[in-house]
């Protein structure tokens, strides 16, 4: 269980490096200072574990000295009737705008690279 958890974060870290090196091939920067990523609340990603994994896989890449900043996107409930969304996942389960109880969970994506700070 713990092993598969670590593997999960390692594969995500590798995916981040993959995106960074693809960006480098396109834009030709020399090094990456900061990598900012955003993960959905239900992705199960732990920022600490992800940072640790990132420090393992970044070696020998253009991001070898990069800092990884991880934002966890809060889970939201979205009304299927009117599209109103509630960010507080512990809040009411009916729509605050139209009163509908037809809500779906919008947990955000697994992981997005939001921005790169490069030289
Ligand atoms: Zn509504």
Backbone and ligand atoms as CSV (ligand in chain L), in Angstrom:
chain,resi,resn,atom,element,x,y,z
A,1,UNK,N,N,0.848,-1.206,0.000
A,1,UNK,CA,C,0.000,0.000,0.000
A,1,UNK,C,C,0.878,1.248,0.000
A,2,UNK,N,N,1.798,1.282,0.949
A,2,UNK,CA,C,2.692,2.427,1.046
A,2,UNK,C,C,3.557,2.514,-0.219
A,3,UNK,N,N,3.994,1.322,-0.676
A,3,UNK,CA,C,4.833,1.268,-1.867
A,3,UNK,C,C,4.096,1.842,-3.083
A,4,UNK,N,N,2.853,1.421,-3.280
A,4,UNK,CA,C,2.100,1.909,-4.442
A,4,UNK,C,C,1.852,3.407,-4.323
A,5,UNK,N,N,1.720,3.884,-3.096
A,5,UNK,CA,C,1.542,5.317,-2.858
A,5,UNK,C,C,2.788,6.081,-3.332
A,6,UNK,N,N,3.951,5.579,-2.952
A,6,UNK,CA,C,5.199,6.220,-3.356
A,6,UNK,C,C,5.343,6.171,-4.878
A,7,UNK,N,N,4.978,5.021,-5.462
A,7,UNK,CA,C,5.053,4.879,-6.913
A,7,UNK,C,C,4.155,5.900,-7.607
A,8,UNK,N,N,3.000,6.138,-7.022
A,8,UNK,CA,C,2.060,7.120,-7.566
A,8,UNK,C,C,2.722,8.483,-7.659
A,9,UNK,N,N,3.323,8.929,-6.561
A,9,UNK,CA,C,3.949,10.244,-6.562
A,9,UNK,C,C,5.204,10.285,-7.444
A,10,UNK,N,N,5.933,9.167,-7.478
A,10,UNK,CA,C,7.107,9.105,-8.359
A,10,UNK,C,C,6.709,9.252,-9.826
A,11,UNK,N,N,5.633,8.579,-10.220
A,11,UNK,CA,C,5.216,8.662,-11.619
A,11,UNK,C,C,4.705,10.061,-11.945
A,12,UNK,N,N,4.082,10.716,-10.970
A,12,UNK,CA,C,3.632,12.098,-11.182
A,12,UNK,C,C,4.839,13.029,-11.317
A,13,UNK,N,N,5.844,12.808,-10.466
A,13,UNK,CA,C,7.056,13.628,-10.539
A,13,UNK,C,C,7.742,13.446,-11.895
A,14,UNK,N,N,7.747,12.212,-12.390
A,14,UNK,CA,C,8.348,11.941,-13.702
A,14,UNK,C,C,7.564,12.647,-14.806
A,15,UNK,N,N,6.252,12.675,-14.641
A,15,UNK,CA,C,5.401,13.360,-15.602
A,15,UNK,C,C,5.704,14.866,-15.606
A,16,UNK,N,N,5.936,15.422,-14.423
A,16,UNK,CA,C,6.285,16.851,-14.325
A,16,UNK,C,C,7.599,17.124,-15.071
A,17,UNK,N,N,8.595,16.255,-14.828
A,17,UNK,CA,C,9.886,16.408,-15.512
A,17,UNK,C,C,9.706,16.297,-17.029
A,18,UNK,N,N,8.847,15.377,-17.423
A,18,UNK,CA,C,8.548,15.189,-18.850
A,18,UNK,C,C,8.001,16.491,-19.465
A,19,UNK,N,N,7.069,17.115,-18.756
A,19,UNK,CA,C,6.471,18.374,-19.230
A,19,UNK,C,C,7.537,19.474,-19.278
A,20,UNK,N,N,8.368,19.535,-18.229
A,20,UNK,CA,C,9.411,20.564,-18.147
A,20,UNK,C,C,10.407,20.415,-19.305
A,21,UNK,N,N,10.844,19.180,-19.575
A,21,UNK,CA,C,11.833,18.990,-20.644
A,21,UNK,C,C,11.213,19.249,-22.018
A,22,UNK,N,N,9.919,18.961,-22.170
A,22,UNK,CA,C,9.231,19.270,-23.426
A,22,UNK,C,C,9.176,20.788,-23.632
A,23,UNK,N,N,8.920,21.513,-22.529
A,23,UNK,CA,C,8.896,22.980,-22.586
A,23,UNK,C,C,10.281,23.521,-22.935
A,24,UNK,N,N,11.304,22.891,-22.359
A,24,UNK,CA,C,12.671,23.332,-22.618
A,24,UNK,C,C,13.031,23.139,-24.086
A,25,UNK,N,N,12.623,22.009,-24.656
A,25,UNK,CA,C,12.897,21.727,-26.067
A,25,UNK,C,C,12.254,22.790,-26.956
A,26,UNK,N,N,11.111,23.278,-26.501
A,26,UNK,CA,C,10.352,24.253,-27.274
A,26,UNK,C,C,10.891,25.670,-27.107
A,27,UNK,N,N,11.265,26.025,-25.864
A,27,UNK,CA,C,11.621,27.414,-25.570
A,27,UNK,C,C,13.116,27.629,-25.326
A,28,UNK,N,N,13.874,26.545,-25.107
A,28,UNK,CA,C,15.316,26.639,-25.002
A,28,UNK,C,C,15.875,27.375,-23.798
A,29,UNK,N,N,15.200,27.323,-22.669
A,29,UNK,CA,C,15.765,27.954,-21.466
A,29,UNK,C,C,16.870,27.067,-20.886
A,30,UNK,N,N,17.716,27.673,-20.019
A,30,UNK,CA,C,18.882,26.940,-19.511
A,30,UNK,C,C,18.630,26.203,-18.218
A,31,UNK,N,N,17.843,26.844,-17.334
A,31,UNK,CA,C,17.502,26.125,-16.107
A,31,UNK,C,C,16.150,26.572,-15.591
A,32,UNK,N,N,15.587,25.715,-14.759
A,32,UNK,CA,C,14.283,25.996,-14.169
A,32,UNK,C,C,14.493,26.326,-12.696
A,33,UNK,N,N,13.924,27.451,-12.264
A,33,UNK,CA,C,14.050,27.841,-10.854
A,33,UNK,C,C,12.877,27.343,-10.020
A,34,UNK,N,N,11.676,27.539,-10.547
A,34,UNK,CA,C,10.477,27.148,-9.807
A,34,UNK,C,C,9.499,26.436,-10.748
A,35,UNK,N,N,8.963,25.351,-10.295
A,35,UNK,CA,C,7.882,24.671,-11.012
A,35,UNK,C,C,6.641,24.751,-10.126
A,36,UNK,N,N,5.580,25.360,-10.656
A,36,UNK,CA,C,4.338,25.442,-9.878
A,36,UNK,C,C,3.320,24.469,-10.454
A,37,UNK,N,N,2.786,23.624,-9.597
A,37,UNK,CA,C,1.779,22.668,-10.042
A,37,UNK,C,C,0.536,22.783,-9.165
A,38,UNK,N,N,-0.577,22.336,-9.735
A,38,UNK,CA,C,-1.846,22.359,-9.006
A,38,UNK,C,C,-2.456,20.970,-9.102
A,39,UNK,N,N,-2.862,20.452,-7.975
A,39,UNK,CA,C,-3.439,19.110,-7.944
A,39,UNK,C,C,-4.843,19.166,-7.370
A,40,UNK,N,N,-5.719,18.326,-7.901
A,40,UNK,CA,C,-7.080,18.250,-7.390
A,40,UNK,C,C,-7.118,17.628,-6.007
A,41,UNK,N,N,-8.117,18.022,-5.213
A,41,UNK,CA,C,-8.232,17.554,-3.831
A,41,UNK,C,C,-8.352,16.031,-3.739
A,42,UNK,N,N,-8.973,15.407,-4.726
A,42,UNK,CA,C,-9.175,13.960,-4.676
A,42,UNK,C,C,-8.066,13.177,-5.380
A,43,UNK,N,N,-7.032,13.863,-5.833
A,43,UNK,CA,C,-5.944,13.175,-6.525
A,43,UNK,C,C,-5.136,12.330,-5.550
A,44,UNK,N,N,-5.251,12.627,-4.248
A,44,UNK,CA,C,-4.503,11.887,-3.237
A,44,UNK,C,C,-3.043,12.295,-3.155
A,45,UNK,N,N,-2.686,13.351,-3.867
A,45,UNK,CA,C,-1.296,13.796,-3.887
A,45,UNK,C,C,-0.963,14.509,-2.580
A,46,UNK,N,N,0.131,14.084,-1.962
A,46,UNK,CA,C,0.626,14.776,-0.778
A,46,UNK,C,C,1.807,15.640,-1.203
A,47,UNK,N,N,1.713,16.957,-0.985
A,47,UNK,CA,C,2.782,17.853,-1.429
A,47,UNK,C,C,4.165,17.427,-0.955
A,48,UNK,N,N,4.273,16.965,0.315
A,48,UNK,CA,C,5.579,16.564,0.845
A,48,UNK,C,C,6.162,15.381,0.079
A,49,UNK,N,N,5.322,14.363,-0.164
A,49,UNK,CA,C,5.790,13.170,-0.883
A,49,UNK,C,C,6.145,13.520,-2.312
A,50,UNK,N,N,5.335,14.405,-2.906
A,50,UNK,CA,C,5.585,14.775,-4.299
A,50,UNK,C,C,6.898,15.542,-4.417
A,51,UNK,N,N,7.141,16.449,-3.460
A,51,UNK,CA,C,8.405,17.204,-3.470
A,51,UNK,C,C,9.593,16.259,-3.326
A,52,UNK,N,N,9.445,15.262,-2.436
A,52,UNK,CA,C,10.511,14.282,-2.239
A,52,UNK,C,C,10.770,13.508,-3.532
A,53,UNK,N,N,9.701,13.055,-4.173
A,53,UNK,CA,C,9.835,12.303,-5.425
A,53,UNK,C,C,10.466,13.165,-6.509
A,54,UNK,N,N,10.053,14.428,-6.528
A,54,UNK,CA,C,10.573,15.359,-7.522
A,54,UNK,C,C,12.087,15.528,-7.365
A,55,UNK,N,N,12.538,15.590,-6.096
A,55,UNK,CA,C,13.973,15.747,-5.846
A,55,UNK,C,C,14.759,14.534,-6.328
A,56,UNK,N,N,14.112,13.379,-6.391
A,56,UNK,CA,C,14.766,12.169,-6.894
A,56,UNK,C,C,14.868,12.212,-8.427
A,57,UNK,N,N,13.759,12.556,-9.076
A,57,UNK,CA,C,13.728,12.437,-10.544
A,57,UNK,C,C,14.301,13.666,-11.270
A,58,UNK,N,N,14.467,14.778,-10.560
A,58,UNK,CA,C,14.941,15.997,-11.244
A,58,UNK,C,C,16.439,15.953,-11.538
A,59,UNK,N,N,17.170,15.025,-10.881
A,59,UNK,CA,C,18.623,14.976,-11.029
A,59,UNK,C,C,19.023,14.770,-12.479
A,60,UNK,N,N,20.001,15.584,-12.913
A,60,UNK,CA,C,20.515,15.455,-14.264
A,60,UNK,C,C,19.620,16.086,-15.325
A,61,UNK,N,N,18.560,16.751,-14.893
A,61,UNK,CA,C,17.685,17.422,-15.857
A,61,UNK,C,C,17.851,18.936,-15.728
A,62,UNK,N,N,17.174,19.656,-16.613
A,62,UNK,CA,C,17.214,21.112,-16.602
A,62,UNK,C,C,16.581,21.662,-15.308
A,63,UNK,N,N,15.815,20.809,-14.616
A,63,UNK,CA,C,15.146,21.214,-13.375
A,63,UNK,C,C,15.896,20.720,-12.141
A,64,UNK,N,N,17.202,20.415,-12.305
A,64,UNK,CA,C,17.983,19.810,-11.222
A,64,UNK,C,C,17.988,20.630,-9.930
A,65,UNK,N,N,17.839,21.969,-10.064
A,65,UNK,CA,C,17.842,22.803,-8.857
A,65,UNK,C,C,16.487,23.487,-8.644
A,66,UNK,N,N,15.498,23.019,-9.344
A,66,UNK,CA,C,14.197,23.669,-9.284
A,66,UNK,C,C,13.457,23.379,-7.982
A,67,UNK,N,N,12.725,24.377,-7.523
A,67,UNK,CA,C,11.853,24.221,-6.364
A,67,UNK,C,C,10.468,23.847,-6.889
A,68,UNK,N,N,9.864,22.866,-6.264
A,68,UNK,CA,C,8.515,22.467,-6.665
A,68,UNK,C,C,7.501,23.065,-5.694
A,69,UNK,N,N,6.585,23.868,-6.236
A,69,UNK,CA,C,5.509,24.429,-5.409
A,69,UNK,C,C,4.216,23.715,-5.761
A,70,UNK,N,N,3.569,23.169,-4.747
A,70,UNK,CA,C,2.360,22.378,-4.974
A,70,UNK,C,C,1.151,23.070,-4.343
A,71,UNK,N,N,0.159,23.342,-5.153
A,71,UNK,CA,C,-1.116,23.875,-4.668
A,71,UNK,C,C,-2.150,22.775,-4.743
A,72,UNK,N,N,-2.864,22.562,-3.660
A,72,UNK,CA,C,-3.961,21.602,-3.705
A,72,UNK,C,C,-5.255,22.379,-3.939
A,73,UNK,N,N,-5.917,22.030,-5.011
A,73,UNK,CA,C,-7.149,22.699,-5.376
A,73,UNK,C,C,-8.287,22.149,-4.516
A,74,UNK,N,N,-9.044,23.001,-3.826
A,74,UNK,CA,C,-10.108,22.479,-2.979
A,74,UNK,C,C,-11.206,21.817,-3.802
A,75,UNK,N,N,-11.834,20.827,-3.189
A,75,UNK,CA,C,-12.925,20.151,-3.877
A,75,UNK,C,C,-14.142,21.073,-3.937
A,76,UNK,N,N,-14.833,21.051,-5.039
A,76,UNK,CA,C,-16.016,21.896,-5.191
A,76,UNK,C,C,-17.225,21.043,-5.532
A,77,UNK,N,N,-18.396,21.543,-5.148
A,77,UNK,CA,C,-19.650,20.932,-5.581
A,77,UNK,C,C,-20.252,21.850,-6.631
A,78,UNK,N,N,-20.644,21.271,-7.766
A,78,UNK,CA,C,-21.206,22.073,-8.845
A,78,UNK,C,C,-22.663,21.660,-9.072
A,79,UNK,N,N,-23.538,22.664,-9.169
A,79,UNK,CA,C,-24.962,22.411,-9.399
A,79,UNK,C,C,-25.184,22.036,-10.863
A,80,UNK,N,N,-25.864,20.887,-11.075
A,80,UNK,CA,C,-26.123,20.456,-12.453
A,80,UNK,C,C,-27.233,21.298,-13.091
A,81,UNK,N,N,-28.020,21.974,-12.269
A,81,UNK,CA,C,-29.133,22.755,-12.802
A,81,UNK,C,C,-28.693,24.138,-13.280
A,82,UNK,N,N,-27.918,24.829,-12.451
A,82,UNK,CA,C,-27.585,26.216,-12.812
A,82,UNK,C,C,-26.083,26.465,-12.929
A,83,UNK,N,N,-25.251,25.487,-12.565
A,83,UNK,CA,C,-23.809,25.654,-12.729
A,83,UNK,C,C,-23.113,26.360,-11.582
A,84,UNK,N,N,-23.871,26.744,-10.558
A,84,UNK,CA,C,-23.287,27.402,-9.393
A,84,UNK,C,C,-22.353,26.427,-8.674
A,85,UNK,N,N,-21.192,26.895,-8.218
A,85,UNK,CA,C,-20.294,25.978,-7.519
A,85,UNK,C,C,-19.980,26.456,-6.109
A,86,UNK,N,N,-19.858,25.461,-5.207
A,86,UNK,CA,C,-19.536,25.728,-3.810
A,86,UNK,C,C,-18.163,25.134,-3.558
A,87,UNK,N,N,-17.215,25.951,-3.127
A,87,UNK,CA,C,-15.851,25.457,-2.960
A,87,UNK,C,C,-15.697,24.684,-1.656
A,88,UNK,N,N,-16.412,25.083,-0.619
A,88,UNK,CA,C,-16.281,24.417,0.670
A,88,UNK,C,C,-16.922,23.028,0.618
A,89,UNK,N,N,-16.076,22.005,0.671
A,89,UNK,CA,C,-16.568,20.633,0.515
A,89,UNK,C,C,-17.381,20.171,1.718
A,90,UNK,N,N,-17.281,20.886,2.839
A,90,UNK,CA,C,-18.028,20.472,4.033
A,90,UNK,C,C,-19.326,21.268,4.178
A,91,UNK,N,N,-19.628,22.032,3.157
A,91,UNK,CA,C,-20.803,22.891,3.213
A,91,UNK,C,C,-22.082,22.146,2.894
A,92,UNK,N,N,-23.138,22.874,2.605
A,92,UNK,CA,C,-24.425,22.253,2.300
A,92,UNK,C,C,-24.368,21.455,1.002
A,93,UNK,N,N,-25.208,20.442,0.892
A,93,UNK,CA,C,-25.180,19.614,-0.310
A,93,UNK,C,C,-26.290,20.017,-1.281
A,94,UNK,N,N,-26.950,21.156,-1.023
A,94,UNK,CA,C,-27.884,21.661,-2.025
A,94,UNK,C,C,-27.362,23.001,-2.536
A,95,UNK,N,N,-27.805,23.359,-3.731
A,95,UNK,CA,C,-27.324,24.581,-4.363
A,95,UNK,C,C,-27.780,25.807,-3.592
A,96,UNK,N,N,-26.827,26.709,-3.313
A,96,UNK,CA,C,-27.159,27.918,-2.556
A,96,UNK,C,C,-27.845,28.954,-3.437
A,97,UNK,N,N,-27.826,28.718,-4.737
A,97,UNK,CA,C,-28.406,29.690,-5.655
A,97,UNK,C,C,-29.837,29.314,-6.061
A,98,UNK,N,N,-30.014,28.030,-6.497
A,98,UNK,CA,C,-31.344,27.645,-6.973
A,98,UNK,C,C,-32.006,26.591,-6.087
A,99,UNK,N,N,-31.283,26.069,-5.073
A,99,UNK,CA,C,-31.883,25.127,-4.136
A,99,UNK,C,C,-31.909,23.685,-4.620
A,100,UNK,N,N,-31.391,23.421,-5.810
A,100,UNK,CA,C,-31.372,22.062,-6.342
A,100,UNK,C,C,-30.447,21.173,-5.505
A,101,UNK,N,N,-30.812,19.881,-5.382
A,101,UNK,CA,C,-29.922,18.950,-4.687
A,101,UNK,C,C,-29.126,18.116,-5.699
A,102,UNK,N,N,-29.275,18.457,-6.985
A,102,UNK,CA,C,-28.586,17.733,-8.049
A,102,UNK,C,C,-27.190,18.326,-8.228
A,103,UNK,N,N,-26.283,17.893,-7.329
A,103,UNK,CA,C,-24.929,18.440,-7.324
A,103,UNK,C,C,-23.934,17.352,-7.729
A,104,UNK,N,N,-22.882,17.771,-8.424
A,104,UNK,CA,C,-21.806,16.815,-8.694
A,104,UNK,C,C,-20.502,17.332,-8.114
A,105,UNK,N,N,-19.627,16.393,-7.786
A,105,UNK,CA,C,-18.337,16.756,-7.209
A,105,UNK,C,C,-17.365,17.116,-8.323
A,106,UNK,N,N,-16.765,18.281,-8.192
A,106,UNK,CA,C,-15.726,18.689,-9.130
A,106,UNK,C,C,-14.429,18.810,-8.341
A,107,UNK,N,N,-13.583,17.805,-8.459
A,107,UNK,CA,C,-12.377,17.762,-7.625
A,107,UNK,C,C,-11.160,18.329,-8.320
A,108,UNK,N,N,-11.331,18.876,-9.507
A,108,UNK,CA,C,-10.180,19.398,-10.234
A,108,UNK,C,C,-9.415,18.270,-10.892
A,109,UNK,N,N,-8.404,18.622,-11.632
A,109,UNK,CA,C,-7.623,17.618,-12.353
A,109,UNK,C,C,-6.687,16.861,-11.445
A,110,UNK,N,N,-6.092,15.818,-11.970
A,110,UNK,CA,C,-5.083,15.069,-11.217
A,110,UNK,C,C,-3.901,15.987,-10.928
A,111,UNK,N,N,-3.354,16.569,-11.973
A,111,UNK,CA,C,-2.240,17.487,-11.767
A,111,UNK,C,C,-2.013,18.334,-13.007
A,112,UNK,N,N,-1.825,19.633,-12.802
A,112,UNK,CA,C,-1.497,20.536,-13.892
A,112,UNK,C,C,-0.222,21.294,-13.547
A,113,UNK,N,N,0.670,21.425,-14.526
A,113,UNK,CA,C,1.804,22.318,-14.341
A,113,UNK,C,C,1.301,23.714,-14.674
A,114,UNK,N,N,1.270,24.588,-13.686
A,114,UNK,CA,C,0.668,25.913,-13.830
A,114,UNK,C,C,1.653,26.887,-14.472
A,115,UNK,N,N,2.875,26.915,-13.958
A,115,UNK,CA,C,3.867,27.816,-14.536
A,115,UNK,C,C,5.283,27.368,-14.221
A,116,UNK,N,N,6.211,27.850,-15.018
A,116,UNK,CA,C,7.634,27.579,-14.818
A,116,UNK,C,C,8.361,28.912,-14.714
A,117,UNK,N,N,9.217,29.006,-13.701
A,117,UNK,CA,C,10.092,30.171,-13.584
A,117,UNK,C,C,11.457,29.733,-14.090
A,118,UNK,N,N,11.904,30.308,-15.222
A,118,UNK,CA,C,13.120,29.811,-15.865
A,118,UNK,C,C,14.139,30.915,-16.145
A,119,UNK,N,N,15.372,30.511,-16.385
A,119,UNK,CA,C,16.412,31.412,-16.864
A,119,UNK,C,C,16.854,30.969,-18.239
L,1,ZN,ZN,ZN,-28.257,25.617,-8.746
